[in-house]
Amino acid sequence: MAKTIQILGGYGGVGRSLAKILLQHTDVNLLISGRNLHQAEAIAGRLGAQFPGRTISALYADASDASSLRAAFAQTDLVVMATSTPQYIPQVAEAALACGADYLDMLVRQDSLEALQYLEESIRTNGRIFIVQAGIHPGLPAVFIRYGARFFDQYHTANVALAMNDRFEKPSSTIELVADMADFKSKIVKNGVWADAGYRDMLAFEFGTPLGRRTCYPLLLRELLPLQETYQLRQMGMYVAGFNWVVDYFVFPFILLLQKIKKDFGLRLSQWLMYLGVNYFSPPEKGIEMRLHAEGTSDGQPLACDMVARSDDGYAFTAYAVAACIRQYLDGAIHEPGLHLMGLIVSPERVIADMKLMGVDLQEKISTGTHSFAA
């Protein structure tokens, strides 16, 4: 019997893409919900026309209103939180748990796991599966590094880099990015131990067209923390390129200054500045790309693994990664009750295979020696 998945915020950029991908590559029944019932109904109607015979409905659900969430989640197997309202993570999760539903979010902020840890015992007791930080960033970096391990007897270097030239749908779409800057942390693995990182640790990576060569700054993702010990890595990091000269040299420093004055100070102004800076000063050609460069030895010989995934649509790219995770949930590969990070609970081989199957441009190259995309 097909499961019912509800996408809360299913008429947003990622939500729309995810709904279509799930209908193309799974047999789920789909519910589109949100505060704007008219938009939810419009998306459900368009999807119904594209996928005749499938069960697709629209519901009203307000992430800030617990009673509306419980009413909406009553007949749902999996709640997917696709809204840009991280402040309502606990409320949405509690409503899902109360209705006997599983939960998945694709929030960028790094404290979403901690935000739900008070529910962890109840989640396990009730046999529920809660997956947080699904998507490309976070989500895919740990998947890429874990996937790279299969090529080595001894695995010693794993660096992931992300660059993008995309657009935000609206100022509120930047809320997580802006809020995360208040608690920004940068760490990498150096010589086998985690160490604070800064501008001296930036790396340049050669991305494909239209991104080109970009200097990337290291940052910390929670999903990477256990991987150094798991694989005994000597070098590991996640690196992210900036957006454009206006954002990198003016908007980012200004937002950081506001956050030093007071946490969350000037958030609405910061969201507008980020939105305008990215949408009006970025090059016209869109693109997003994630790369892994891994090094180690196999049969005593040095070996390098380079992998790249790219798309011209950041929302779709995120949705493909989330859909690959959901496919494992649907077929029972993810079955252990509890609170999980996507990057650590999925099978990395399945994610890579499923993303290729769904049409993502994903390539890998194995070579002897230490050739690198990074310079």
SULLINRA-V205572 format. One record per pair of residues at least 4 apart in sequence whose C-alpha atoms are under 7 Angstrom apart, sorted by sequence separation. I is the first residue (numbers start at 1). GAP is how many residues later the second one is. D is the distance in whole Angstrom. If there is no record, write none. Layout:
i = {I:I}
gap = {GAP:GAP}
d = {D:D}
This chain:
i = {11:12:13:14:15:16:17:18:19:20:21:22:23:36:37:38:39:40:41:42:43:44:45:46:47:48:65:66:67:68:69:70:88:89:90:91:92:93:94:95:96:97:111:112:113:116:119:120:121:122:123:124:134:135:136:137:139:140:141:142:143:144:145:169:174:175:176:177:180:189:190:197:207:208:226:227:228:243:244:245:246:247:248:249:250:251:252:253:254:255:256:257:258:259:266:267:268:269:270:271:272:273:274:275:276:277:278:297:298:313:314:315:316:317:318:319:320:321:322:323:324:325:326:327:328:329:341:342:347:348:349:350:351:352:353:354:355:356:10:11:23:96:97:123:133:134:135:168:189:190:207:228:243:246:247:259:297:298:328:329:340:355:356:9:10:34:48:62:63:96:133:149:188:189:206:207:242:259:296:297:311:328:329:356:33:61:62:96:187:188:206:258:296:7:32:48:61:187:188:205:206:258:295:296:187:188:204:205:295:93:186:187:204:205:294:295:61:186:204:294:32:44:60:186:203:204:293:294:334:44:59:145:202:203:293:44:202:203:292:293:202:255:292:202:291:292:41:79:201:291:40:199:220:290:291:113:141:218:219:289:290:112:218:219:289:290:86:197:218:289:325:10:37:79:217:218:251:288:289:5:10:37:69:73:78:79:80:81:82:216:217:251:288:4:5:6:7:8:9:64:77:78:79:80:81:82:216:217:287:288:2:3:4:5:6:7:8:9:29:30:31:32:33:34:35:63:66:70:74:76:77:78:79:80:81:90:108:216:287:288:2:3:4:5:6:7:8:29:30:31:32:33:34:35:69:73:90:102:103:104:105:106:107:215:286:287:288:325:2:6:29:30:31:32:33:34:35:102:103:104:105:106:214:247:324:11:31:33:34:102:103:104:105:106:11:63:66:70:105:106:108:10:108:188:247:324:187:246:247:324:11:186:187:186:187:185:186:321:185:243:246:320:244:244:243:192:192:192:191:192:190:191:189:190:189:189:188:189:188:311:310:309:310:309:308:309:308:307:308:307:306:307:306:305:306:305:304:305:304:303:304:303:304:302:303:304:15:109:302:303:304:14:108:302:6:5:109:4:5:6:7:8:9:10:4:5:6:7:8:9:3:4:5:6:7:8:9:7:8:181:210:295:155:156:157:211:156:157:158:159:160:161:162:163:182:210:155:156:157:158:159:160:161:162:163:165:156:157:158:159:160:161:162:293:293:142:182:142:138:179:84:84:84:178:178:175:174:172:171:174:171:174:171:170:168:110:167:168:110:167:165:223:166:223:165:166:223:165:164:165:164:163:164:163:162:163:162:161:162:161:160:161:160:159:160:158:159:158:159:158:157:158:157:156:157:155:156:155:154:155:154:152:153:154:152:153:148:152:153:144:166:148:206:205:206:205:204:205:203:204:136:135:135:136:135:135:134:143:142:147:142:146:147:139:140:139:143:129:129:130:131:132:133:134:128:129:130:131:132:133:127:128:129:130:131:132:131:124:123:124:123:120:120:17:17:14:18:22:13:14:17:14:14:18}
gap = {4:4:4:4:4:4:4:4:4:4:4:4:4:4:4:4:4:4:4:4:4:4:4:4:4:4:4:4:4:4:4:4:4:4:4:4:4:4:4:4:4:4:4:4:4:4:4:4:4:4:4:4:4:4:4:4:4:4:4:4:4:4:4:4:4:4:4:4:4:4:4:4:4:4:4:4:4:4:4:4:4:4:4:4:4:4:4:4:4:4:4:4:4:4:4:4:4:4:4:4:4:4:4:4:4:4:4:4:4:4:4:4:4:4:4:4:4:4:4:4:4:4:4:4:4:4:4:4:4:4:4:4:4:4:4:4:4:4:5:5:5:5:5:5:5:5:5:5:5:5:5:5:5:5:5:5:5:5:5:5:5:5:5:6:6:6:6:6:6:6:6:6:6:6:6:6:6:6:6:6:6:6:6:6:7:7:7:7:7:7:7:7:7:8:8:8:8:8:8:8:8:8:8:8:9:9:9:9:9:10:10:10:10:10:10:10:11:11:11:11:12:12:12:12:12:12:12:12:12:13:13:13:13:13:13:14:14:14:14:14:15:15:15:16:16:16:17:17:17:17:18:18:18:18:18:19:19:19:19:19:19:20:20:20:20:20:21:21:21:21:21:22:22:22:22:22:22:22:22:23:23:23:23:23:23:23:23:23:23:23:23:23:23:24:24:24:24:24:24:24:24:24:24:24:24:24:24:24:24:24:25:25:25:25:25:25:25:25:25:25:25:25:25:25:25:25:25:25:25:25:25:25:25:25:25:25:25:25:25:25:26:26:26:26:26:26:26:26:26:26:26:26:26:26:26:26:26:26:26:26:26:26:26:26:26:26:26:26:27:27:27:27:27:27:27:27:27:27:27:27:27:27:27:27:27:28:28:28:28:28:28:28:28:28:29:29:29:29:29:29:29:30:30:30:30:30:31:31:31:31:32:32:32:33:33:34:34:34:35:35:35:35:37:38:39:40:41:42:43:43:44:44:45:45:46:47:48:48:49:50:51:52:52:53:54:54:55:56:56:57:58:58:59:60:60:61:62:62:63:64:64:65:65:66:66:66:67:67:67:67:67:68:68:68:70:71:71:72:72:72:72:72:72:72:73:73:73:73:73:73:74:74:74:74:74:74:74:75:75:75:75:75:76:76:76:76:77:77:77:77:77:77:77:77:77:77:78:78:78:78:78:78:78:78:78:78:79:79:79:79:79:79:79:79:80:81:81:82:83:85:88:89:91:92:93:96:97:99:100:100:101:101:104:105:107:111:111:111:112:112:117:118:120:120:121:121:121:122:123:123:124:125:125:126:127:127:128:129:129:130:131:131:132:133:133:134:134:135:135:136:137:137:138:139:139:140:140:141:142:142:143:144:144:144:145:145:146:146:146:148:148:157:167:168:168:169:170:170:171:171:182:183:184:185:186:187:188:200:201:201:202:202:202:203:203:204:205:207:208:208:208:208:208:208:209:209:209:209:209:209:210:210:210:210:210:210:211:213:214:214:215:218:219:298:299:301:301:301:302:302:302:304:305:305}
d = {6:6:7:6:6:7:6:6:6:6:6:5:7:6:6:6:6:6:6:6:6:6:6:6:6:6:6:6:6:6:6:6:6:6:6:6:6:6:6:6:6:6:6:7:6:7:6:6:6:6:6:6:6:5:5:7:7:6:6:6:6:6:7:6:6:6:6:7:6:5:6:6:6:5:6:6:5:6:6:6:5:5:6:7:6:6:6:6:6:6:6:6:7:5:6:6:6:6:6:6:6:6:6:6:6:6:6:5:7:6:6:6:6:7:6:6:6:7:6:6:7:7:6:6:6:6:6:6:6:6:6:6:6:6:6:6:6:5:4:5:7:5:7:5:6:5:7:6:4:6:5:5:6:6:6:6:4:6:5:5:6:5:7:6:6:7:7:6:7:6:6:6:6:6:6:6:6:6:6:5:6:6:7:6:6:5:6:7:6:6:4:6:6:7:6:6:5:5:7:6:6:7:6:7:4:6:7:6:4:7:6:5:6:6:6:6:6:5:4:5:6:6:7:7:6:6:6:6:7:6:7:6:7:5:5:6:6:7:6:7:5:6:5:6:6:6:5:7:7:4:5:7:7:6:7:7:6:7:6:7:5:7:6:6:6:6:7:7:4:4:6:5:6:7:5:6:7:6:7:7:6:5:7:6:5:6:6:6:7:5:5:7:5:6:6:6:6:6:6:6:5:5:5:5:5:6:5:6:6:6:6:5:5:5:4:5:5:5:7:6:6:6:6:7:6:6:6:5:5:6:6:5:6:6:7:7:6:4:4:7:5:6:6:6:6:6:6:5:5:5:5:5:5:5:6:6:6:5:7:6:7:6:5:6:5:6:6:7:6:7:6:6:6:6:5:5:5:5:5:5:5:5:6:7:5:6:7:6:6:6:6:6:6:4:6:6:7:7:6:6:7:7:6:7:5:6:7:6:7:6:6:6:6:4:5:6:5:7:6:7:7:6:7:6:7:7:6:4:5:6:6:6:7:5:5:5:6:6:5:7:6:6:7:4:6:7:5:6:6:4:6:6:5:6:7:5:6:7:5:6:6:4:6:6:5:5:6:6:5:6:7:7:6:7:6:6:6:5:6:6:6:6:7:6:5:5:5:5:5:5:6:7:6:6:6:6:5:6:6:7:6:7:6:7:6:7:4:6:6:5:6:6:6:6:5:7:6:5:5:5:5:5:5:5:5:7:6:6:7:6:6:6:6:6:7:6:6:6:7:7:7:6:7:7:7:6:6:6:5:7:5:7:5:7:6:7:6:7:7:5:7:7:5:6:5:6:7:5:6:6:4:6:6:6:6:7:4:6:7:5:5:7:4:6:6:7:5:6:6:4:5:7:5:6:7:6:5:4:5:7:5:6:6:7:5:5:7:5:7:7:6:7:6:6:6:4:6:6:7:6:5:5:7:6:5:5:6:5:5:5:7:6:6:6:6:4:5:7:5:6:6:6:6:5:5:5:5:5:5:6:5:6:7:6:6:6:6:5:7:5:6:6:6:7:5:5:5:6:6:6:6:7:6:7}
